[in-house]
Amino acid sequence: MIQRFKLRIARVEDADGIADLLNSSFSTFSEFGLTGRKWLQYRKIQPGFALKGACVATLGGKIVGHVQIVWRSVRTSEYSTMKIGGIANVCTLPEYRGKGVATALLNKAHEIMEKNGVAIAGLLSEPCGATTGLYKKIGYDTIALLTVSVGRLDRVIESLSDMPMAPNLRTRNYEEGDERRLLRIYAKETRNLAGSVKRDARYWRIRYKQVFSYNGFFFKKFDAENIIVLEGSKRISGYSFNIILGGVGYITELLAQKPYCENAKALLSSSLKYFASRNVRSLSLFCPKGTAITKCLKSLLGNELVENHVEAYMLKILSPQRTLEAIRDELRARSLVQPRLDIILELTLDGKSTFLSIRGEKVEIEDKIPGQRKVTKISITEQGFVGLIFGVSSIRNLRSQGHICCSTDELHLLSKLFPRKTCCLFPGDLW
């Protein structure tokens, strides 16, 4: 059946048809009021997207399926970032579902990524949605569940009422030029968050100043009130992103420097006051798990908020060799704390081997055995490889679940080279 469909790169004249398809497939796009003009505008306000990154499936000239690729640079640790191909807006007209259209479009997107030297594909899916099963079948594995904490605004405000803000702190709305300091805070506080997007001044200007992007492809006209800035000791020490949609107040990002709890409370209080002044009744707060700020927010709010999983952050390894090459600096930094480390690891995935050679400060990744040195063989599954790179599970757990086959000594070494990590992707950076 799939032979009847034609796959090709999208064209400008496809915009209206793609918008109609997205509106019919996702209620969020329909509520957003997506049009062909808005879809074309993504080339200007969605960094990493161009028409050549969109593919359509057609039948008799009619667009029946669609997928977009959005290039992103994401962290794997404080030492490394890598370029990934973000899969977005996979959809098929209802009457053509179950005929292999989506799978064909995804495979086409993977081909484009590999031709561009990209080692990993990433996407967001409903944690328990039907499409998640499709993505798992073609090699995607979940590295994190993105969550929001929701509750009644008045109760949250009441829980903070007996905690006065420190006298040396003040909050205000964004002012031109603040982004330089806000970018430094973001870079410092997310340096160990695997999967988080690396931002620069251009990225900030496009996503948070040209428009205010609050969730992936959704945006509002920029308003300085969307960003609350915290000042302490005459310098910026934190910020929060706020948006009101459908009577709900969303805090999509809240980051601050030490002292975390003191600064988090000041930002949270100001965001709540802003929402209350607009007659908002419900709060939705994005809290990346495992961070110092999240721990402080939870201690401040107690049981006033209920946590909900909203997105599954999924990745697929396209090239193990290029993936390891992207984290070479990370591996070099960790290998230096291992005394006189001299080892070659043969990582076998789907019958194909990649060789990781470490000798002191020298780290090499090759597709054949380097030299005549002894090789340590380790068998690994796709899920195990994703676990290694992004630290979503301990090496011990990966071995016990059958995703890594190695000895106890090798287990100890892998745990040092590939430690557990906290994974996160902020709503404004979604694709």
N, C-alpha and C positions, 0 to 999 in steps of 0.2 A: 504493500500500500504506500509506503513512504516514497517509492520511486515516482509517484505521481506529483509529488511536491517538489518545488524548486527552491533552493536556498541561495540567497545572494545578499550582498551588502546593501544596507538601506540607502535610499536617495532622498533628496529634499522633497520631492513630490510625494513621498510615502508618509510624510508627517501626519496628515489628517487621518489616514488609515491606521497608523500606529497608535495615535491618540484614541481613536474609537476602540481599538482592540484593548488598550490598557484600561480604559474606562469601563468596558464591559467585563473585564477580568478581575479588577481590583476596585472595591468600593472606595478605598482611600483616594484613588485618582479621580473617581467620579465626584467625590465630595470636594476635592481640591479644584475641580473644574479644569482638568487638563484639556488643552487644545493642541492642534498641530503647531501653532505659533509658539506656545509654551514649550512643547517638546523640543523644537529647534533651538529655543533659548538655552537649553541645558548645555549646549556647546560653549556657552559663555559663563555659566554659573555652576557648572559641575566639573571641577578640575579632573583631567584625565579622560574626558569623554569627547569623542568626535564621531561624525557619521560613519567613518570606516570601522568603528567599534560596535555598530549596530547591525544585526542580521535579521532578515525576515524570511519566512517561509510563505510561498505564494502557491495558489492553485487557480488556474484560469485567470491570472492577473489579480486575484483577490488576496490580500494579506490575511493569512490564517494563523500565523505564529510569529513570535518576536523574541529576541534576546539582545541585551546590551552588555558591552564590556566597558568598565570604568577602571582606569589604571590608578593604583594607589601605592604609596610607599608606606610600609608598616614596620614597626619595631619587632624584633625578636628578643632584644635585651637592650641594656644601656650601651652595648658595644656595636650592635648591628641593626641595619634596616634592610628590607628587601622589597623589590617591586612585585606586586601581585596583580593578577587580572581579576577584577571584581565582576562577578556575574550579577546582572540586575534585570528585573522585569521579564522573567521567563513566563510566557503566556501563550495559550492556544485558544482559538475560538471553541466554545463548548462542543459544537457538533463534530469537531475534528480531534478531540482529545482521545487518548488511548490508541493512537495510530502511529506513534513514534515520532511525532513532529518535534516535541520538546527535547527528546533525546538527540535527535539529529541536529537541532540548533545548538545544544550544549557541546556536542562533539565538534561542530564547526567553530564555536568560540574557543575551544581548547586548541584547535589547530592554529588559529590566529595567534593565540598567546605563545605557543611553542615557536612559531615563526619569528616572533618578536623577542625570543630569548627569555620569556617569563617562566619561572620555575613552579609557581603555585597559583592555583585558581581559588577564589574565595566567594562565598555567597551568604546571604541571610535568608532564613526560612522560618516559618512558624514552627515552634518546638515540637508540636505533635501533629503538624499538618500532613496531608496526604503526599505533598510534594517532597517532604523530608525523606520518605522512603525511596523515592526515585533518585534523589541525590546520593543517598547512601549506596544504592546499587551501582552507581557509576563512579564510586570511589571517594565521595566526600565524607569527612568525619567532623563531628562537632568539637570545637576547641573551647567554646564558652557559651553559656546561656545568658543573654543580656536581660537584665531585670529592671523593673521599676517598682517603687514602693508607693502605694496609694492610700489615701485616707481623707477624712473630713478636715477642711482647712481650719475651722474654728477650734477643733480639738487639738490640732497641732500647735496653733498659736497659744492656746491655753497652757499647754505643757511647757512652753518656753517663757511664760509670763513672769515667773519668779527667778529668772536667770538674767540679770542686767548685763548689757554689753560693756566691755572694758572701756574705760574713759579715754584711752589713747587711740581708739579706733573710730573711724567714720566711713560711711559708704556714700557713694554717689553714682550717677550714670556715666556711661562711657563718654570719653572725650577724645578728639582726634589725637593720634599719637600714642594712646594707651597700649595699642596692640604690641608694641615693642616689648614692654614689660610683661604683658599677658602671655606672649609667646614664650618668654623665658620661663615663666612659672609653669606653663603647660609642659615645656620640654623637660624641666627638672622633675616635676611630679609624675610624669608618665614614662620616665626613662626605663623603668622596669616593668611596664605593662605590655606584655607581649600582645601583638595584634593591633595595638593602637596606631593611629595614622600619624606620620611625621608631617608637621605643619611648618610652613615658612611664611614670609610676609605676603607673597603672592597668593598663596592658598587662603590665608586669612582674609585678604581683601576681596577675593571672589566669593567665599562662603559666608563671611560674617559682616561684610561692609557693603559690598555691591548689592547684596540681598542678605537677609538673615535666614540661614538654612537651619531648620530645627529638627529635620529628620530626613536623611537621604535625599530624595528628589523633591521634597516639599519645602517651601520657603515663603517668607513674607517680605514685604518692603522693609528695608532696614529702618530701625528706630532705636535711638540711643537708650531708651528705657528697657530694651531687651537685655542689656548687659549692665549688671551692677558691679562696680569696682570697689574693693576694700583698700583703704589706706591706713597704715599704721606706722608711727615713727617717720612720717614724711615720705613714705614710699609705698608703692602698691604691693600688697601682700596676698591678694586673692581676688577672685571674681566668680560670678555666677551668670549663666545664660537662662533667660526666662521667656516663656511664650504662653499666651492664653489662647486656647482653642476649644470651641464648643463649651464654654463655661468652666473648663478645667485649667488650672494653673500648672504648667510643666516647668520644672527645673531640669534642663537637659544636661547641664554641666556645672559642677561646683568644685573649684580647685583653690587651694590655699597653701601657703607655706606655714612653717611652725610659728607659734604654737597652734597646732591643728584644731583642737576643740574650740579654743577661744575665737579663732578666725572663722571657723565653720559656723559657729553660732551667730556671729555678726552678719555673715552673708545670708544665712538661712532666715534670720529675723527680717532683714531688709526685703528679701524676696517675698516673704509671707505678707508683709505690710503692703507691698506693691499689689499683690493678688487681691488682698482684702479691699484695697481702695477701688478695685475694679469689680467688686461684688462676686468674686470667685468663691465657690463653695467647696470645690474638691482640689486636692493636691496630688500631683504625680511627680515623684522624685527619682531621678536616675542615680543609682548608687553602685559603682563598680565594686564587685566583691573583692575583699582582701586588701583594700587600701586603707591608709591611716585616716583619711577623711571620712570614709564610709563607717569605720568603727566609731568615730566621734559622733557622726550624725545619728547612728543607732543608739548610742548612749544618751544622747540628748532627747530623742523622740520616744524612747521606750517602745511600747507596744501600740503606738498610735497609727502606725502604717502597716499595711499588709503587702507582702512581696509577691509580685507576679512575673513569670517568665514571658517575655514578649518576642524574642528573636533567638534562633539558634545560629551561632556564628560558625560556619562550616568551611573547611579547606580541603583541597585535593592537590596532592603532589603530582606535578607534571614531569619533573626531572629531579630525581634525588641528587644527582651530581651538582646541578646548578644551585639547588637549595643549600647544599653544604658549602658551596663556594660563597654564597651570600652571607653565611655566618662564620666565615673564616676568622675574622677578628675576634668574634666571641669565643670560638674554640681556642684560638691562640692565647687569649687572656686566661682562660680556665686551665689550659695545659701547663702554663707557667708555674702554677702552684703545686703541680705534681712533680716531685723530685726525679730528675733524670728520666723523664718519660720518653720512651722509644718504642713505638708500637704502630702496627698497621692493622686497622680494622676493616674487614671485608663485610660490608653491609649488603645483604642480598634481599632484594624486594622483587617479587614476581619473576624470579629466575634470573634477574639482571643484577650484577654486582657493581658496587661503587666502593672505591678504596680510599679510606681516610688514613693518611700517614702523618704521624706526629713524632717529631724528634726535637726535643727542646723547644725552641721558639719557632721552628719550621713546621708549618702545617700545609699539607698538600692534599688535594682531592683529585683523583684520577679514575679513569674507567678501565685501567689494567694494573696488574701488580707492579708497583714501583721497585725495581732492583731485585735483589735476592733475599731480602729480609723475611723473617718469619711472619706469617699472616694469621691473625685471629679472626675466625669466621663467626659472623653473627647473622642469623636469619631474622627477618623483620617483616611485619605486615604493613599495609598502607596506614592503618590506624596507629600502629606502633611508631612509624616514621613521623607522622604528624605529632604524636606525643613527645618524641625526642626533641623536635625542633621548637615546639611552642610550650613544652613543659606542662601539658594539660593533665598529666598523670605521672606519678612517680615511676621510675624504671622498675622498681619492685612490683608495683601493681601491673604494669604492662607485661612483665614476665609471667606473673601468676595468671593473667588472663590469656596467655598464649600468643601475645603480639610480638614478643621478643624471645628468642631462644639463645641463652648465653649462660656461662658458668657464674658462680658466686663472685669470683675475682673480677670477671668482666662486668658483672652487675655493679660492683662498687665503682669501677672506673667510669662506666657510662653515667652513673649518678653524679659524679663530679663534673663530667663534661657537659651533661645535659640535665641541669637541676630543675626542680619544680618552679613554675612561674605563675603569676597572676595574669589572666588574659582579659582584655577589655577593648571595646570599640564604642566611642561616644556617639550618641544619636545624630549629631550634626555631621558626622563623618561617614554615615552609612551610604551605601550606593544601591 
